[in-house]
Amino acid sequence: METIDRDIIDLVIARLQYLPEDKDISIGAYGEFTKDDIIQHVRDADEIGKKMIEVEMNYLRLMKEGVFYAEPKSIGDLS
């Protein structure tokens, strides 16, 4: 991943700040992290931070496309 725009980092941090304090975040093979730990990784834009940014940006893109609000036409559309 190339250099990440400061506005994107700030956006992801703002979204992460709303996560519950008592829940850990699992990032695949990287393991589990507290909210504060993951925010620091995003600030540092290290490998884990970049992965979290990628996940958040993909989520926001899908939201924009309406993927989460589309109603399936039949049971076959659920897969």
PDB file as gemmi writes it, atoms N, CA and C in Angstrom:
CRYST1    1.000    1.000    1.000  90.00  90.00  90.00 P 1                      
ATOM      1  N   MET A   1       0.849  -1.176   0.000  1.00  0.00           N  
ATOM      2  CA  MET A   1       0.000   0.000   0.000  1.00  0.00           C  
ATOM      3  C   MET A   1       0.893   1.237   0.000  1.00  0.00           C  
ATOM      4  N   GLU A   2       0.529   2.198  -0.823  1.00  0.00           N  
ATOM      5  CA  GLU A   2       1.312   3.419  -0.917  1.00  0.00           C  
ATOM      6  C   GLU A   2       1.112   4.293   0.318  1.00  0.00           C  
ATOM      7  N   THR A   3       1.695   5.478   0.299  1.00  0.00           N  
ATOM      8  CA  THR A   3       1.532   6.417   1.399  1.00  0.00           C  
ATOM      9  C   THR A   3       0.047   6.722   1.591  1.00  0.00           C  
ATOM     10  N   ILE A   4      -0.367   6.757   2.837  1.00  0.00           N  
ATOM     11  CA  ILE A   4      -1.781   6.950   3.146  1.00  0.00           C  
ATOM     12  C   ILE A   4      -2.034   8.415   3.482  1.00  0.00           C  
ATOM     13  N   ASP A   5      -3.059   8.972   2.881  1.00  0.00           N  
ATOM     14  CA  ASP A   5      -3.448  10.358   3.103  1.00  0.00           C  
ATOM     15  C   ASP A   5      -3.823  10.577   4.575  1.00  0.00           C  
ATOM     16  N   ARG A   6      -3.398  11.674   5.132  1.00  0.00           N  
ATOM     17  CA  ARG A   6      -3.664  12.009   6.549  1.00  0.00           C  
ATOM     18  C   ARG A   6      -5.159  12.041   6.843  1.00  0.00           C  
ATOM     19  N   ASP A   7      -5.972  12.523   5.897  1.00  0.00           N  
ATOM     20  CA  ASP A   7      -7.423  12.579   6.097  1.00  0.00           C  
ATOM     21  C   ASP A   7      -8.015  11.181   6.259  1.00  0.00           C  
ATOM     22  N   ILE A   8      -7.488  10.223   5.529  1.00  0.00           N  
ATOM     23  CA  ILE A   8      -7.976   8.844   5.646  1.00  0.00           C  
ATOM     24  C   ILE A   8      -7.607   8.278   7.001  1.00  0.00           C  
ATOM     25  N   ILE A   9      -6.379   8.516   7.434  1.00  0.00           N  
ATOM     26  CA  ILE A   9      -5.955   8.050   8.766  1.00  0.00           C  
ATOM     27  C   ILE A   9      -6.853   8.664   9.836  1.00  0.00           C  
ATOM     28  N   ASP A  10      -7.124   9.956   9.740  1.00  0.00           N  
ATOM     29  CA  ASP A  10      -7.985  10.631  10.717  1.00  0.00           C  
ATOM     30  C   ASP A  10      -9.404  10.072  10.698  1.00  0.00           C  
ATOM     31  N   LEU A  11      -9.917   9.774   9.509  1.00  0.00           N  
ATOM     32  CA  LEU A  11     -11.259   9.202   9.384  1.00  0.00           C  
ATOM     33  C   LEU A  11     -11.327   7.838  10.066  1.00  0.00           C  
ATOM     34  N   VAL A  12     -10.352   6.982   9.796  1.00  0.00           N  
ATOM     35  CA  VAL A  12     -10.340   5.641  10.389  1.00  0.00           C  
ATOM     36  C   VAL A  12     -10.211   5.739  11.908  1.00  0.00           C  
ATOM     37  N   ILE A  13      -9.357   6.611  12.397  1.00  0.00           N  
ATOM     38  CA  ILE A  13      -9.208   6.786  13.848  1.00  0.00           C  
ATOM     39  C   ILE A  13     -10.525   7.268  14.456  1.00  0.00           C  
ATOM     40  N   ALA A  14     -11.198   8.205  13.805  1.00  0.00           N  
ATOM     41  CA  ALA A  14     -12.480   8.709  14.310  1.00  0.00           C  
ATOM     42  C   ALA A  14     -13.501   7.579  14.414  1.00  0.00           C  
ATOM     43  N   ARG A  15     -13.528   6.710  13.420  1.00  0.00           N  
ATOM     44  CA  ARG A  15     -14.466   5.575  13.462  1.00  0.00           C  
ATOM     45  C   ARG A  15     -14.082   4.595  14.571  1.00  0.00           C  
ATOM     46  N   LEU A  16     -12.800   4.325  14.729  1.00  0.00           N  
ATOM     47  CA  LEU A  16     -12.341   3.385  15.756  1.00  0.00           C  
ATOM     48  C   LEU A  16     -12.621   3.894  17.168  1.00  0.00           C  
ATOM     49  N   GLN A  17     -12.624   5.192  17.358  1.00  0.00           N  
ATOM     50  CA  GLN A  17     -12.857   5.754  18.686  1.00  0.00           C  
ATOM     51  C   GLN A  17     -14.246   5.433  19.218  1.00  0.00           C  
ATOM     52  N   TYR A  18     -15.169   5.055  18.346  1.00  0.00           N  
ATOM     53  CA  TYR A  18     -16.526   4.712  18.770  1.00  0.00           C  
ATOM     54  C   TYR A  18     -16.686   3.242  19.147  1.00  0.00           C  
ATOM     55  N   LEU A  19     -15.638   2.462  19.001  1.00  0.00           N  
ATOM     56  CA  LEU A  19     -15.710   1.061  19.400  1.00  0.00           C  
ATOM     57  C   LEU A  19     -15.742   0.956  20.924  1.00  0.00           C  
ATOM     58  N   PRO A  20     -16.398  -0.081  21.454  1.00  0.00           N  
ATOM     59  CA  PRO A  20     -16.429  -0.266  22.912  1.00  0.00           C  
ATOM     60  C   PRO A  20     -15.029  -0.496  23.473  1.00  0.00           C  
ATOM     61  N   GLU A  21     -14.783   0.048  24.652  1.00  0.00           N  
ATOM     62  CA  GLU A  21     -13.475  -0.087  25.303  1.00  0.00           C  
ATOM     63  C   GLU A  21     -13.172  -1.529  25.703  1.00  0.00           C  
ATOM     64  N   ASP A  22     -14.202  -2.294  26.011  1.00  0.00           N  
ATOM     65  CA  ASP A  22     -13.998  -3.632  26.566  1.00  0.00           C  
ATOM     66  C   ASP A  22     -13.922  -4.740  25.519  1.00  0.00           C  
ATOM     67  N   LYS A  23     -13.874  -4.388  24.252  1.00  0.00           N  
ATOM     68  CA  LYS A  23     -13.800  -5.389  23.180  1.00  0.00           C  
ATOM     69  C   LYS A  23     -12.453  -5.296  22.465  1.00  0.00           C  
ATOM     70  N   ASP A  24     -11.879  -6.461  22.193  1.00  0.00           N  
ATOM     71  CA  ASP A  24     -10.648  -6.503  21.410  1.00  0.00           C  
ATOM     72  C   ASP A  24     -10.991  -6.629  19.935  1.00  0.00           C  
ATOM     73  N   ILE A  25     -10.066  -6.235  19.092  1.00  0.00           N  
ATOM     74  CA  ILE A  25     -10.231  -6.303  17.645  1.00  0.00           C  
ATOM     75  C   ILE A  25      -9.275  -7.365  17.120  1.00  0.00           C  
ATOM     76  N   SER A  26      -9.811  -8.318  16.388  1.00  0.00           N  
ATOM     77  CA  SER A  26      -8.991  -9.375  15.812  1.00  0.00           C  
ATOM     78  C   SER A  26      -8.678  -9.022  14.368  1.00  0.00           C  
ATOM     79  N   ILE A  27      -7.386  -9.064  14.026  1.00  0.00           N  
ATOM     80  CA  ILE A  27      -6.948  -8.791  12.660  1.00  0.00           C  
ATOM     81  C   ILE A  27      -6.230 -10.032  12.148  1.00  0.00           C  
ATOM     82  N   GLY A  28      -6.992 -11.012  11.744  1.00  0.00           N  
ATOM     83  CA  GLY A  28      -6.458 -12.232  11.164  1.00  0.00           C  
ATOM     84  C   GLY A  28      -5.261 -12.802  11.899  1.00  0.00           C  
ATOM     85  N   ALA A  29      -4.217 -13.094  11.157  1.00  0.00           N  
ATOM     86  CA  ALA A  29      -3.005 -13.717  11.704  1.00  0.00           C  
ATOM     87  C   ALA A  29      -2.203 -12.763  12.587  1.00  0.00           C  
ATOM     88  N   TYR A  30      -2.548 -11.471  12.570  1.00  0.00           N  
ATOM     89  CA  TYR A  30      -1.825 -10.501  13.397  1.00  0.00           C  
ATOM     90  C   TYR A  30      -2.197 -10.625  14.872  1.00  0.00           C  
ATOM     91  N   GLY A  31      -3.374 -11.169  15.160  1.00  0.00           N  
ATOM     92  CA  GLY A  31      -3.801 -11.349  16.542  1.00  0.00           C  
ATOM     93  C   GLY A  31      -4.878 -10.367  16.966  1.00  0.00           C  
ATOM     94  N   GLU A  32      -5.057 -10.266  18.290  1.00  0.00           N  
ATOM     95  CA  GLU A  32      -6.075  -9.391  18.860  1.00  0.00           C  
ATOM     96  C   GLU A  32      -5.428  -8.152  19.470  1.00  0.00           C  
ATOM     97  N   PHE A  33      -6.160  -7.036  19.365  1.00  0.00           N  
ATOM     98  CA  PHE A  33      -5.642  -5.754  19.836  1.00  0.00           C  
ATOM     99  C   PHE A  33      -6.733  -4.993  20.574  1.00  0.00           C  
ATOM    100  N   THR A  34      -6.330  -4.195  21.553  1.00  0.00           N  
ATOM    101  CA  THR A  34      -7.280  -3.297  22.194  1.00  0.00           C  
ATOM    102  C   THR A  34      -7.568  -2.149  21.233  1.00  0.00           C  
ATOM    103  N   LYS A  35      -8.617  -1.428  21.515  1.00  0.00           N  
ATOM    104  CA  LYS A  35      -8.963  -0.273  20.693  1.00  0.00           C  
ATOM    105  C   LYS A  35      -7.806   0.720  20.646  1.00  0.00           C  
ATOM    106  N   ASP A  36      -7.209   1.005  21.803  1.00  0.00           N  
ATOM    107  CA  ASP A  36      -6.095   1.955  21.836  1.00  0.00           C  
ATOM    108  C   ASP A  36      -4.892   1.454  21.053  1.00  0.00           C  
ATOM    109  N   ASP A  37      -4.616   0.156  21.141  1.00  0.00           N  
ATOM    110  CA  ASP A  37      -3.498  -0.419  20.380  1.00  0.00           C  
ATOM    111  C   ASP A  37      -3.716  -0.262  18.879  1.00  0.00           C  
ATOM    112  N   ILE A  38      -4.922  -0.582  18.427  1.00  0.00           N  
ATOM    113  CA  ILE A  38      -5.174  -0.528  16.987  1.00  0.00           C  
ATOM    114  C   ILE A  38      -5.145   0.919  16.494  1.00  0.00           C  
ATOM    115  N   ILE A  39      -5.631   1.857  17.301  1.00  0.00           N  
ATOM    116  CA  ILE A  39      -5.566   3.271  16.927  1.00  0.00           C  
ATOM    117  C   ILE A  39      -4.109   3.702  16.786  1.00  0.00           C  
ATOM    118  N   GLN A  40      -3.251   3.250  17.679  1.00  0.00           N  
ATOM    119  CA  GLN A  40      -1.835   3.602  17.580  1.00  0.00           C  
ATOM    120  C   GLN A  40      -1.208   3.016  16.319  1.00  0.00           C  
ATOM    121  N   HIS A  41      -1.578   1.784  15.975  1.00  0.00           N  
ATOM    122  CA  HIS A  41      -1.062   1.181  14.741  1.00  0.00           C  
ATOM    123  C   HIS A  41      -1.512   1.984  13.524  1.00  0.00           C  
ATOM    124  N   VAL A  42      -2.755   2.471  13.534  1.00  0.00           N  
ATOM    125  CA  VAL A  42      -3.239   3.289  12.422  1.00  0.00           C  
ATOM    126  C   VAL A  42      -2.457   4.602  12.370  1.00  0.00           C  
ATOM    127  N   ARG A  43      -2.240   5.228  13.526  1.00  0.00           N  
ATOM    128  CA  ARG A  43      -1.454   6.477  13.567  1.00  0.00           C  
ATOM    129  C   ARG A  43      -0.051   6.264  12.994  1.00  0.00           C  
ATOM    130  N   ASP A  44       0.551   5.126  13.353  1.00  0.00           N  
ATOM    131  CA  ASP A  44       1.897   4.808  12.888  1.00  0.00           C  
ATOM    132  C   ASP A  44       1.921   4.389  11.422  1.00  0.00           C  
ATOM    133  N   ALA A  45       0.752   4.044  10.888  1.00  0.00           N  
ATOM    134  CA  ALA A  45       0.628   3.542   9.508  1.00  0.00           C  
ATOM    135  C   ALA A  45       1.582   2.375   9.265  1.00  0.00           C  
ATOM    136  N   ASP A  46       1.713   1.513  10.275  1.00  0.00           N  
ATOM    137  CA  ASP A  46       2.539   0.319  10.110  1.00  0.00           C  
ATOM    138  C   ASP A  46       1.710  -0.778   9.428  1.00  0.00           C  
ATOM    139  N   GLU A  47       2.254  -1.967   9.346  1.00  0.00           N  
ATOM    140  CA  GLU A  47       1.586  -3.054   8.621  1.00  0.00           C  
ATOM    141  C   GLU A  47       0.189  -3.335   9.172  1.00  0.00           C  
ATOM    142  N   ILE A  48       0.058  -3.386  10.483  1.00  0.00           N  
ATOM    143  CA  ILE A  48      -1.239  -3.653  11.106  1.00  0.00           C  
ATOM    144  C   ILE A  48      -2.176  -2.463  10.887  1.00  0.00           C  
ATOM    145  N   GLY A  49      -1.667  -1.271  11.040  1.00  0.00           N  
ATOM    146  CA  GLY A  49      -2.471  -0.076  10.807  1.00  0.00           C  
ATOM    147  C   GLY A  49      -2.974   0.005   9.377  1.00  0.00           C  
ATOM    148  N   LYS A  50      -2.122  -0.316   8.438  1.00  0.00           N  
ATOM    149  CA  LYS A  50      -2.528  -0.303   7.026  1.00  0.00           C  
ATOM    150  C   LYS A  50      -3.604  -1.338   6.756  1.00  0.00           C  
ATOM    151  N   LYS A  51      -3.514  -2.490   7.392  1.00  0.00           N  
ATOM    152  CA  LYS A  51      -4.541  -3.525   7.227  1.00  0.00           C  
ATOM    153  C   LYS A  51      -5.876  -3.016   7.764  1.00  0.00           C  
ATOM    154  N   MET A  52      -5.855  -2.367   8.930  1.00  0.00           N  
ATOM    155  CA  MET A  52      -7.086  -1.830   9.517  1.00  0.00           C  
ATOM    156  C   MET A  52      -7.669  -0.737   8.631  1.00  0.00           C  
ATOM    157  N   ILE A  53      -6.821   0.107   8.070  1.00  0.00           N  
ATOM    158  CA  ILE A  53      -7.276   1.157   7.151  1.00  0.00           C  
ATOM    159  C   ILE A  53      -7.928   0.522   5.926  1.00  0.00           C  
ATOM    160  N   GLU A  54      -7.302  -0.509   5.395  1.00  0.00           N  
ATOM    161  CA  GLU A  54      -7.851  -1.207   4.225  1.00  0.00           C  
ATOM    162  C   GLU A  54      -9.238  -1.776   4.542  1.00  0.00           C  
ATOM    163  N   VAL A  55      -9.383  -2.410   5.694  1.00  0.00           N  
ATOM    164  CA  VAL A  55     -10.662  -3.004   6.099  1.00  0.00           C  
ATOM    165  C   VAL A  55     -11.738  -1.912   6.231  1.00  0.00           C  
ATOM    166  N   GLU A  56     -11.401  -0.835   6.916  1.00  0.00           N  
ATOM    167  CA  GLU A  56     -12.368   0.254   7.124  1.00  0.00           C  
ATOM    168  C   GLU A  56     -12.763   0.910   5.805  1.00  0.00           C  
ATOM    169  N   MET A  57     -11.806   1.144   4.934  1.00  0.00           N  
ATOM    170  CA  MET A  57     -12.115   1.789   3.660  1.00  0.00           C  
ATOM    171  C   MET A  57     -12.967   0.882   2.768  1.00  0.00           C  
ATOM    172  N   ASN A  58     -12.688  -0.422   2.793  1.00  0.00           N  
ATOM    173  CA  ASN A  58     -13.532  -1.353   2.041  1.00  0.00           C  
ATOM    174  C   ASN A  58     -14.954  -1.341   2.573  1.00  0.00           C  
ATOM    175  N   TYR A  59     -15.100  -1.319   3.898  1.00  0.00           N  
ATOM    176  CA  TYR A  59     -16.421  -1.256   4.519  1.00  0.00           C  
ATOM    177  C   TYR A  59     -17.158   0.010   4.072  1.00  0.00           C  
ATOM    178  N   LEU A  60     -16.495   1.147   4.115  1.00  0.00           N  
ATOM    179  CA  LEU A  60     -17.137   2.407   3.725  1.00  0.00           C  
ATOM    180  C   LEU A  60     -17.515   2.416   2.244  1.00  0.00           C  
ATOM    181  N   ARG A  61     -16.672   1.828   1.401  1.00  0.00           N  
ATOM    182  CA  ARG A  61     -16.992   1.749  -0.035  1.00  0.00           C  
ATOM    183  C   ARG A  61     -18.237   0.902  -0.261  1.00  0.00           C  
ATOM    184  N   LEU A  62     -18.322  -0.231   0.442  1.00  0.00           N  
ATOM    185  CA  LEU A  62     -19.491  -1.096   0.311  1.00  0.00           C  
ATOM    186  C   LEU A  62     -20.754  -0.406   0.827  1.00  0.00           C  
ATOM    187  N   MET A  63     -20.626   0.340   1.907  1.00  0.00           N  
ATOM    188  CA  MET A  63     -21.762   1.096   2.413  1.00  0.00           C  
ATOM    189  C   MET A  63     -22.242   2.107   1.377  1.00  0.00           C  
ATOM    190  N   LYS A  64     -21.289   2.796   0.764  1.00  0.00           N  
ATOM    191  CA  LYS A  64     -21.616   3.793  -0.250  1.00  0.00           C  
ATOM    192  C   LYS A  64     -22.364   3.156  -1.420  1.00  0.00           C  
ATOM    193  N   GLU A  65     -21.964   1.936  -1.782  1.00  0.00           N  
ATOM    194  CA  GLU A  65     -22.599   1.224  -2.894  1.00  0.00           C  
ATOM    195  C   GLU A  65     -23.951   0.637  -2.506  1.00  0.00           C  
ATOM    196  N   GLY A  66     -24.299   0.703  -1.216  1.00  0.00           N  
ATOM    197  CA  GLY A  66     -25.593   0.198  -0.765  1.00  0.00           C  
ATOM    198  C   GLY A  66     -25.644  -1.299  -0.566  1.00  0.00           C  
ATOM    199  N   VAL A  67     -24.494  -1.943  -0.516  1.00  0.00           N  
ATOM    200  CA  VAL A  67     -24.446  -3.401  -0.390  1.00  0.00           C  
ATOM    201  C   VAL A  67     -25.171  -3.885   0.863  1.00  0.00           C  
ATOM    202  N   PHE A  68     -25.065  -3.151   1.948  1.00  0.00           N  
ATOM    203  CA  PHE A  68     -25.647  -3.590   3.207  1.00  0.00           C  
ATOM    204  C   PHE A  68     -27.156  -3.364   3.259  1.00  0.00           C  
ATOM    205  N   TYR A  69     -27.683  -2.596   2.328  1.00  0.00           N  
ATOM    206  CA  TYR A  69     -29.100  -2.265   2.345  1.00  0.00           C  
ATOM    207  C   TYR A  69     -29.883  -2.967   1.251  1.00  0.00           C  
ATOM    208  N   ALA A  70     -29.193  -3.644   0.359  1.00  0.00           N  
ATOM    209  CA  ALA A  70     -29.864  -4.336  -0.732  1.00  0.00           C  
ATOM    210  C   ALA A  70     -30.633  -5.532  -0.174  1.00  0.00           C  
ATOM    211  N   GLU A  71     -31.863  -5.693  -0.648  1.00  0.00           N  
ATOM    212  CA  GLU A  71     -32.676  -6.830  -0.226  1.00  0.00           C  
ATOM    213  C   GLU A  71     -32.561  -7.932  -1.270  1.00  0.00           C  
ATOM    214  N   PRO A  72     -32.280  -9.159  -0.817  1.00  0.00           N  
ATOM    215  CA  PRO A  72     -32.212 -10.262  -1.774  1.00  0.00           C  
ATOM    216  C   PRO A  72     -33.595 -10.525  -2.369  1.00  0.00           C  
ATOM    217  N   LYS A  73     -33.623 -10.902  -3.643  1.00  0.00           N  
ATOM    218  CA  LYS A  73     -34.887 -11.183  -4.325  1.00  0.00           C  
ATOM    219  C   LYS A  73     -35.386 -12.588  -4.008  1.00  0.00           C  
ATOM    220  N   SER A  74     -34.444 -13.486  -3.676  1.00  0.00           N  
ATOM    221  CA  SER A  74     -34.838 -14.845  -3.333  1.00  0.00           C  
ATOM    222  C   SER A  74     -33.767 -15.459  -2.433  1.00  0.00           C  
ATOM    223  N   ILE A  75     -34.045 -16.611  -1.907  1.00  0.00           N  
ATOM    224  CA  ILE A  75     -33.083 -17.310  -1.037  1.00  0.00           C  
ATOM    225  C   ILE A  75     -31.771 -17.539  -1.788  1.00  0.00           C  
ATOM    226  N   GLY A  76     -31.817 -17.787  -3.062  1.00  0.00           N  
ATOM    227  CA  GLY A  76     -30.613 -18.014  -3.856  1.00  0.00           C  
ATOM    228  C   GLY A  76     -29.714 -16.795  -3.927  1.00  0.00           C  
ATOM    229  N   ASP A  77     -30.263 -15.604  -3.713  1.00  0.00           N  
ATOM    230  CA  ASP A  77     -29.469 -14.376  -3.763  1.00  0.00           C  
ATOM    231  C   ASP A  77     -28.660 -14.140  -2.513  1.00  0.00           C  
ATOM    232  N   LEU A  78     -28.876 -14.932  -1.453  1.00  0.00           N  
ATOM    233  CA  LEU A  78     -28.175 -14.733  -0.190  1.00  0.00           C  
ATOM    234  C   LEU A  78     -26.738 -15.197  -0.242  1.00  0.00           C  
ATOM    235  N   SER A  79     -26.387 -16.061  -1.154  1.00  0.00           N  
ATOM    236  CA  SER A  79     -25.016 -16.577  -1.197  1.00  0.00           C  
ATOM    237  C   SER A  79     -24.068 -15.665  -1.896  1.00  0.00           C  
TER     238      SER A  79                                                      
END                                                                             
